[in-house]
Amino acid sequence: MIKRNFRRLDEEDYLIIYKTYVRPHLEYCIQVWCLHPATDILCLEKIQRAATKIVSGLKKLEYGDRLKRLGLTALETRRKRGDLIET
């Protein structure tokens, strides 16, 4: 939906849209899906990989580099952090 409605996004605009609409859906009940198979976790991570390619100028970078440039962390890292906070 983001790709369809926004032709060109810079990093600031993308972060606002991503943090408002996409990430909450990916992190909903994060403590529950941590028990599921790795394939489910990889499927969710794949969504974030694709979402970071939307930003103009970042498409050809590696996934880790795109995350660093945008100031985001991998979903797996966020899940571990959430588990530590909950503990």
N, CA, C and O atoms as CSV, one atom per row, in Angstrom:
chain,resi,resn,atom,element,x,y,z
A,1,MET,N,N,0.823,-1.182,0.000
A,1,MET,CA,C,0.000,0.000,0.000
A,1,MET,C,C,0.876,1.258,0.000
A,1,MET,O,O,0.561,2.239,-0.673
A,2,ILE,N,N,1.970,1.222,0.754
A,2,ILE,CA,C,2.872,2.380,0.787
A,2,ILE,C,C,3.472,2.601,-0.590
A,2,ILE,O,O,3.539,3.732,-1.071
A,3,LYS,N,N,3.906,1.526,-1.219
A,3,LYS,CA,C,4.501,1.619,-2.548
A,3,LYS,C,C,3.523,2.191,-3.561
A,3,LYS,O,O,3.909,2.958,-4.444
A,4,ARG,N,N,2.260,1.817,-3.432
A,4,ARG,CA,C,1.237,2.260,-4.367
A,4,ARG,C,C,0.897,3.738,-4.190
A,4,ARG,O,O,0.602,4.422,-5.171
A,5,ASN,N,N,0.933,4.237,-2.965
A,5,ASN,CA,C,0.501,5.605,-2.695
A,5,ASN,C,C,1.617,6.643,-2.678
A,5,ASN,O,O,1.351,7.839,-2.805
A,6,PHE,N,N,2.849,6.204,-2.526
A,6,PHE,CA,C,3.973,7.130,-2.477
A,6,PHE,C,C,4.983,6.706,-3.532
A,6,PHE,O,O,5.577,5.632,-3.432
A,7,ARG,N,N,5.173,7.521,-4.513
A,7,ARG,CA,C,6.112,7.195,-5.587
A,7,ARG,C,C,7.563,7.321,-5.146
A,7,ARG,O,O,8.401,6.497,-5.511
A,8,ARG,N,N,7.856,8.347,-4.366
A,8,ARG,CA,C,9.236,8.599,-3.961
A,8,ARG,C,C,9.244,9.007,-2.492
A,8,ARG,O,O,8.581,9.967,-2.100
A,9,LEU,N,N,9.993,8.275,-1.694
A,9,LEU,CA,C,10.074,8.573,-0.266
A,9,LEU,C,C,11.518,8.836,0.126
A,9,LEU,O,O,12.419,8.100,-0.276
A,10,ASP,N,N,11.738,9.875,0.905
A,10,ASP,CA,C,13.064,10.062,1.468
A,10,ASP,C,C,13.087,9.374,2.833
A,10,ASP,O,O,12.069,8.852,3.288
A,11,GLU,N,N,14.232,9.376,3.473
A,11,GLU,CA,C,14.408,8.615,4.712
A,11,GLU,C,C,13.489,9.092,5.832
A,11,GLU,O,O,12.926,8.272,6.558
A,12,GLU,N,N,13.330,10.403,5.983
A,12,GLU,CA,C,12.492,10.946,7.056
A,12,GLU,C,C,11.034,10.551,6.885
A,12,GLU,O,O,10.395,10.083,7.827
A,13,ASP,N,N,10.510,10.740,5.676
A,13,ASP,CA,C,9.117,10.403,5.420
A,13,ASP,C,C,8.879,8.906,5.598
A,13,ASP,O,O,7.861,8.489,6.150
A,14,TYR,N,N,9.823,8.114,5.129
A,14,TYR,CA,C,9.685,6.668,5.249
A,14,TYR,C,C,9.632,6.248,6.719
A,14,TYR,O,O,8.798,5.424,7.096
A,15,LEU,N,N,10.502,6.800,7.539
A,15,LEU,CA,C,10.529,6.433,8.959
A,15,LEU,C,C,9.211,6.754,9.649
A,15,LEU,O,O,8.728,5.973,10.469
A,16,ILE,N,N,8.636,7.890,9.322
A,16,ILE,CA,C,7.354,8.266,9.921
A,16,ILE,C,C,6.273,7.265,9.528
A,16,ILE,O,O,5.519,6.787,10.377
A,17,ILE,N,N,6.202,6.954,8.246
A,17,ILE,CA,C,5.180,6.024,7.756
A,17,ILE,C,C,5.420,4.618,8.299
A,17,ILE,O,O,4.483,3.957,8.746
A,18,TYR,N,N,6.666,4.162,8.261
A,18,TYR,CA,C,6.994,2.807,8.700
A,18,TYR,C,C,6.712,2.616,10.186
A,18,TYR,O,O,6.086,1.635,10.586
A,19,LYS,N,N,7.176,3.556,10.997
A,19,LYS,CA,C,6.994,3.421,12.438
A,19,LYS,C,C,5.537,3.578,12.855
A,19,LYS,O,O,5.143,3.078,13.908
A,20,THR,N,N,4.735,4.260,12.052
A,20,THR,CA,C,3.334,4.463,12.379
A,20,THR,C,C,2.443,3.314,11.921
A,20,THR,O,O,1.548,2.891,12.652
A,21,TYR,N,N,2.687,2.809,10.714
A,21,TYR,CA,C,1.760,1.844,10.132
A,21,TYR,C,C,2.281,0.410,10.022
A,21,TYR,O,O,1.504,-0.528,10.202
A,22,VAL,N,N,3.551,0.212,9.738
A,22,VAL,CA,C,4.061,-1.124,9.452
A,22,VAL,C,C,4.569,-1.832,10.699
A,22,VAL,O,O,4.133,-2.941,11.007
A,23,ARG,N,N,5.480,-1.201,11.412
A,23,ARG,CA,C,6.112,-1.866,12.549
A,23,ARG,C,C,5.137,-2.308,13.640
A,23,ARG,O,O,5.328,-3.385,14.204
A,24,PRO,N,N,4.104,-1.530,13.963
A,24,PRO,CA,C,3.160,-2.029,14.978
A,24,PRO,C,C,2.500,-3.353,14.577
A,24,PRO,O,O,2.240,-4.199,15.434
A,25,HIS,N,N,2.232,-3.533,13.299
A,25,HIS,CA,C,1.639,-4.797,12.844
A,25,HIS,C,C,2.638,-5.940,12.946
A,25,HIS,O,O,2.266,-7.061,13.291
A,26,LEU,N,N,3.888,-5.666,12.652
A,26,LEU,CA,C,4.898,-6.709,12.712
A,26,LEU,C,C,5.230,-7.109,14.148
A,26,LEU,O,O,5.608,-8.253,14.404
A,27,GLU,N,N,5.091,-6.184,15.072
A,27,GLU,CA,C,5.460,-6.446,16.459
A,27,GLU,C,C,4.274,-6.801,17.341
A,27,GLU,O,O,4.440,-6.995,18.546
A,28,TYR,N,N,3.097,-6.889,16.773
A,28,TYR,CA,C,1.913,-7.218,17.567
A,28,TYR,C,C,2.099,-8.605,18.188
A,28,TYR,O,O,2.370,-9.570,17.472
A,29,CYS,N,N,1.958,-8.710,19.493
A,29,CYS,CA,C,2.136,-9.960,20.242
A,29,CYS,C,C,3.488,-10.591,19.967
A,29,CYS,O,O,3.574,-11.796,19.729
A,30,ILE,N,N,4.525,-9.804,19.997
A,30,ILE,CA,C,5.879,-10.274,19.676
A,30,ILE,C,C,6.340,-11.401,20.605
A,30,ILE,O,O,7.115,-12.264,20.193
A,31,GLN,N,N,5.876,-11.396,21.836
A,31,GLN,CA,C,6.293,-12.439,22.764
A,31,GLN,C,C,5.665,-13.786,22.404
A,31,GLN,O,O,6.200,-14.834,22.765
A,32,VAL,N,N,4.553,-13.765,21.707
A,32,VAL,CA,C,3.901,-15.014,21.322
A,32,VAL,C,C,4.583,-15.636,20.117
A,32,VAL,O,O,4.847,-16.839,20.109
A,33,TRP,N,N,4.872,-14.838,19.102
A,33,TRP,CA,C,5.440,-15.437,17.899
A,33,TRP,C,C,6.900,-15.804,18.040
A,33,TRP,O,O,7.462,-16.411,17.129
A,34,CYS,N,N,7.531,-15.462,19.134
A,34,CYS,CA,C,8.924,-15.875,19.314
A,34,CYS,C,C,9.027,-17.380,19.524
A,34,CYS,O,O,10.110,-17.948,19.383
A,35,LEU,N,N,7.924,-18.030,19.857
A,35,LEU,CA,C,7.933,-19.469,20.061
A,35,LEU,C,C,7.690,-20.248,18.775
A,35,LEU,O,O,7.878,-21.464,18.741
A,36,HIS,N,N,7.281,-19.567,17.735
A,36,HIS,CA,C,6.973,-20.221,16.470
A,36,HIS,C,C,8.238,-20.594,15.714
A,36,HIS,O,O,9.323,-20.119,16.048
A,37,PRO,N,N,8.109,-21.437,14.700
A,37,PRO,CA,C,9.280,-21.862,13.911
A,37,PRO,C,C,10.012,-20.689,13.274
A,37,PRO,O,O,9.452,-19.611,13.073
A,38,ALA,N,N,11.260,-20.929,12.971
A,38,ALA,CA,C,12.099,-19.882,12.374
A,38,ALA,C,C,11.538,-19.412,11.037
A,38,ALA,O,O,11.784,-18.273,10.639
A,39,THR,N,N,10.802,-20.249,10.345
A,39,THR,CA,C,10.244,-19.836,9.051
A,39,THR,C,C,9.247,-18.693,9.215
A,39,THR,O,O,9.171,-17.807,8.364
A,40,ASP,N,N,8.480,-18.711,10.313
A,40,ASP,CA,C,7.539,-17.617,10.559
A,40,ASP,C,C,8.277,-16.324,10.858
A,40,ASP,O,O,7.887,-15.251,10.397
A,41,ILE,N,N,9.336,-16.434,11.628
A,41,ILE,CA,C,10.133,-15.250,11.963
A,41,ILE,C,C,10.789,-14.688,10.706
A,41,ILE,O,O,10.823,-13.473,10.512
A,42,LEU,N,N,11.308,-15.566,9.855
A,42,LEU,CA,C,11.938,-15.118,8.612
A,42,LEU,C,C,10.921,-14.466,7.684
A,42,LEU,O,O,11.257,-13.534,6.954
A,43,CYS,N,N,9.697,-14.944,7.707
A,43,CYS,CA,C,8.645,-14.355,6.888
A,43,CYS,C,C,8.384,-12.905,7.303
A,43,CYS,O,O,8.235,-12.030,6.450
A,44,LEU,N,N,8.330,-12.657,8.605
A,44,LEU,CA,C,8.133,-11.292,9.096
A,44,LEU,C,C,9.344,-10.413,8.794
A,44,LEU,O,O,9.196,-9.242,8.446
A,45,GLU,N,N,10.531,-10.978,8.925
A,45,GLU,CA,C,11.750,-10.223,8.630
A,45,GLU,C,C,11.799,-9.871,7.138
A,45,GLU,O,O,12.298,-8.813,6.755
A,46,LYS,N,N,11.281,-10.762,6.318
A,46,LYS,CA,C,11.241,-10.535,4.869
A,46,LYS,C,C,10.393,-9.307,4.527
A,46,LYS,O,O,10.699,-8.571,3.588
A,47,ILE,N,N,9.334,-9.098,5.292
A,47,ILE,CA,C,8.482,-7.922,5.087
A,47,ILE,C,C,9.274,-6.653,5.361
A,47,ILE,O,O,9.177,-5.687,4.604
A,48,GLN,N,N,10.061,-6.645,6.442
A,48,GLN,CA,C,10.869,-5.460,6.754
A,48,GLN,C,C,11.948,-5.269,5.699
A,48,GLN,O,O,12.243,-4.133,5.327
A,49,ARG,N,N,12.542,-6.349,5.208
A,49,ARG,CA,C,13.550,-6.235,4.153
A,49,ARG,C,C,12.963,-5.545,2.929
A,49,ARG,O,O,13.570,-4.634,2.367
A,50,ALA,N,N,11.781,-5.985,2.525
A,50,ALA,CA,C,11.126,-5.397,1.355
A,50,ALA,C,C,10.730,-3.948,1.610
A,50,ALA,O,O,10.833,-3.104,0.720
A,51,ALA,N,N,10.280,-3.666,2.822
A,51,ALA,CA,C,9.844,-2.309,3.150
A,51,ALA,C,C,11.001,-1.317,3.123
A,51,ALA,O,O,10.808,-0.159,2.752
A,52,THR,N,N,12.191,-1.747,3.507
A,52,THR,CA,C,13.326,-0.813,3.505
A,52,THR,C,C,13.827,-0.535,2.096
A,52,THR,O,O,14.551,0.438,1.887
A,53,LYS,N,N,13.462,-1.364,1.126
A,53,LYS,CA,C,13.870,-1.123,-0.262
A,53,LYS,C,C,13.057,-0.027,-0.928
A,53,LYS,O,O,13.404,0.426,-2.019
A,54,ILE,N,N,11.989,0.401,-0.292
A,54,ILE,CA,C,11.132,1.443,-0.864
A,54,ILE,C,C,11.832,2.799,-0.879
A,54,ILE,O,O,11.580,3.613,-1.767
A,55,VAL,N,N,12.696,3.046,0.081
A,55,VAL,CA,C,13.356,4.351,0.208
A,55,VAL,C,C,14.289,4.564,-0.976
A,55,VAL,O,O,15.107,3.706,-1.308
A,56,SER,N,N,14.147,5.727,-1.602
A,56,SER,CA,C,14.987,6.019,-2.758
A,56,SER,C,C,16.449,6.144,-2.325
A,56,SER,O,O,16.766,6.787,-1.324
A,57,GLY,N,N,17.319,5.521,-3.097
A,57,GLY,CA,C,18.743,5.570,-2.824
A,57,GLY,C,C,19.250,4.445,-1.935
A,57,GLY,O,O,20.461,4.308,-1.757
A,58,LEU,N,N,18.364,3.641,-1.376
A,58,LEU,CA,C,18.788,2.558,-0.487
A,58,LEU,C,C,18.546,1.171,-1.077
A,58,LEU,O,O,18.928,0.168,-0.474
A,59,LYS,N,N,17.926,1.107,-2.233
A,59,LYS,CA,C,17.523,-0.178,-2.797
A,59,LYS,C,C,18.692,-1.126,-3.050
A,59,LYS,O,O,18.552,-2.337,-2.878
A,60,LYS,N,N,19.830,-0.594,-3.452
A,60,LYS,CA,C,20.962,-1.447,-3.819
A,60,LYS,C,C,21.861,-1.787,-2.635
A,60,LYS,O,O,22.799,-2.570,-2.784
A,61,LEU,N,N,21.592,-1.217,-1.469
A,61,LEU,CA,C,22.396,-1.519,-0.283
A,61,LEU,C,C,21.974,-2.852,0.322
A,61,LEU,O,O,20.855,-3.315,0.103
A,62,GLU,N,N,22.865,-3.456,1.073
A,62,GLU,CA,C,22.541,-4.675,1.804
A,62,GLU,C,C,21.541,-4.343,2.915
A,62,GLU,O,O,21.426,-3.191,3.334
A,63,TYR,N,N,20.828,-5.357,3.380
A,63,TYR,CA,C,19.788,-5.176,4.393
A,63,TYR,C,C,20.339,-4.531,5.669
A,63,TYR,O,O,19.743,-3.591,6.194
A,64,GLY,N,N,21.458,-5.026,6.161
A,64,GLY,CA,C,22.050,-4.467,7.377
A,64,GLY,C,C,22.446,-3.009,7.205
A,64,GLY,O,O,22.284,-2.204,8.121
A,65,ASP,N,N,22.964,-2.673,6.035
A,65,ASP,CA,C,23.344,-1.289,5.760
A,65,ASP,C,C,22.120,-0.382,5.685
A,65,ASP,O,O,22.150,0.758,6.148
A,66,ARG,N,N,21.034,-0.905,5.092
A,66,ARG,CA,C,19.798,-0.108,5.032
A,66,ARG,C,C,19.272,0.156,6.431
A,66,ARG,O,O,18.823,1.264,6.725
A,67,LEU,N,N,19.322,-0.845,7.296
A,67,LEU,CA,C,18.844,-0.653,8.667
A,67,LEU,C,C,19.681,0.379,9.407
A,67,LEU,O,O,19.142,1.239,10.104
A,68,LYS,N,N,21.001,0.293,9.254
A,68,LYS,CA,C,21.880,1.267,9.919
A,68,LYS,C,C,21.604,2.677,9.425
A,68,LYS,O,O,21.535,3.617,10.215
A,69,ARG,N,N,21.448,2.819,8.120
A,69,ARG,CA,C,21.224,4.131,7.525
A,69,ARG,C,C,19.902,4.744,8.008
A,69,ARG,O,O,19.806,5.954,8.215
A,70,LEU,N,N,18.889,3.887,8.182
A,70,LEU,CA,C,17.584,4.373,8.630
A,70,LEU,C,C,17.481,4.468,10.143
A,70,LEU,O,O,16.539,5.066,10.663
A,71,GLY,N,N,18.439,3.883,10.857
A,71,GLY,CA,C,18.397,3.912,12.307
A,71,GLY,C,C,17.412,2.902,12.880
A,71,GLY,O,O,16.885,3.102,13.974
A,72,LEU,N,N,17.159,1.823,12.151
A,72,LEU,CA,C,16.247,0.780,12.602
A,72,LEU,C,C,17.036,-0.439,13.052
A,72,LEU,O,O,18.230,-0.553,12.775
A,73,THR,N,N,16.367,-1.344,13.743
A,73,THR,CA,C,16.992,-2.607,14.139
A,73,THR,C,C,16.180,-3.756,13.547
A,73,THR,O,O,15.011,-3.592,13.197
A,74,ALA,N,N,16.811,-4.908,13.444
A,74,ALA,CA,C,16.124,-6.086,12.931
A,74,ALA,C,C,15.025,-6.491,13.907
A,74,ALA,O,O,15.122,-6.226,15.105
A,75,LEU,N,N,13.999,-7.122,13.398
A,75,LEU,CA,C,12.887,-7.533,14.250
A,75,LEU,C,C,13.332,-8.541,15.301
A,75,LEU,O,O,12.819,-8.538,16.420
A,76,GLU,N,N,14.271,-9.393,14.955
A,76,GLU,CA,C,14.791,-10.371,15.909
A,76,GLU,C,C,15.444,-9.664,17.099
A,76,GLU,O,O,15.257,-10.070,18.246
A,77,THR,N,N,16.202,-8.616,16.825
A,77,THR,CA,C,16.852,-7.847,17.884
A,77,THR,C,C,15.811,-7.156,18.759
A,77,THR,O,O,15.949,-7.122,19.982
A,78,ARG,N,N,14.780,-6.611,18.140
A,78,ARG,CA,C,13.718,-5.949,18.907
A,78,ARG,C,C,12.973,-6.954,19.771
A,78,ARG,O,O,12.583,-6.633,20.894
A,79,ARG,N,N,12.767,-8.181,19.260
A,79,ARG,CA,C,12.092,-9.206,20.038
A,79,ARG,C,C,12.913,-9.576,21.263
A,79,ARG,O,O,12.374,-9.697,22.363
A,80,LYS,N,N,14.226,-9.757,21.073
A,80,LYS,CA,C,15.094,-10.093,22.207
A,80,LYS,C,C,15.102,-8.981,23.240
A,80,LYS,O,O,15.077,-9.243,24.442
A,81,ARG,N,N,15.138,-7.747,22.777
A,81,ARG,CA,C,15.106,-6.603,23.687
A,81,ARG,C,C,13.794,-6.577,24.461
A,81,ARG,O,O,13.790,-6.330,25.667
A,82,GLY,N,N,12.687,-6.830,23.780
A,82,GLY,CA,C,11.380,-6.872,24.436
A,82,GLY,C,C,11.309,-7.974,25.492
A,82,GLY,O,O,10.723,-7.790,26.558
A,83,ASP,N,N,11.920,-9.130,25.178
A,83,ASP,CA,C,11.955,-10.224,26.148
A,83,ASP,C,C,12.752,-9.841,27.392
A,83,ASP,O,O,12.357,-10.159,28.513
A,84,LEU,N,N,13.869,-9.161,27.187
A,84,LEU,CA,C,14.688,-8.740,28.324
A,84,LEU,C,C,13.952,-7.716,29.185
A,84,LEU,O,O,14.009,-7.774,30.413
A,85,ILE,N,N,13.276,-6.797,28.548
A,85,ILE,CA,C,12.529,-5.786,29.298
A,85,ILE,C,C,11.400,-6.444,30.089
A,85,ILE,O,O,11.148,-6.093,31.241
A,86,GLU,N,N,10.728,-7.398,29.455
A,86,GLU,CA,C,9.622,-8.079,30.133
A,86,GLU,C,C,10.112,-8.915,31.306
A,86,GLU,O,O,9.430,-9.036,32.324
A,87,THR,N,N,11.298,-9.488,31.155
A,87,THR,CA,C,11.859,-10.301,32.226
A,87,THR,C,C,12.250,-9.419,33.386
A,87,THR,O,O,12.747,-9.913,34.399
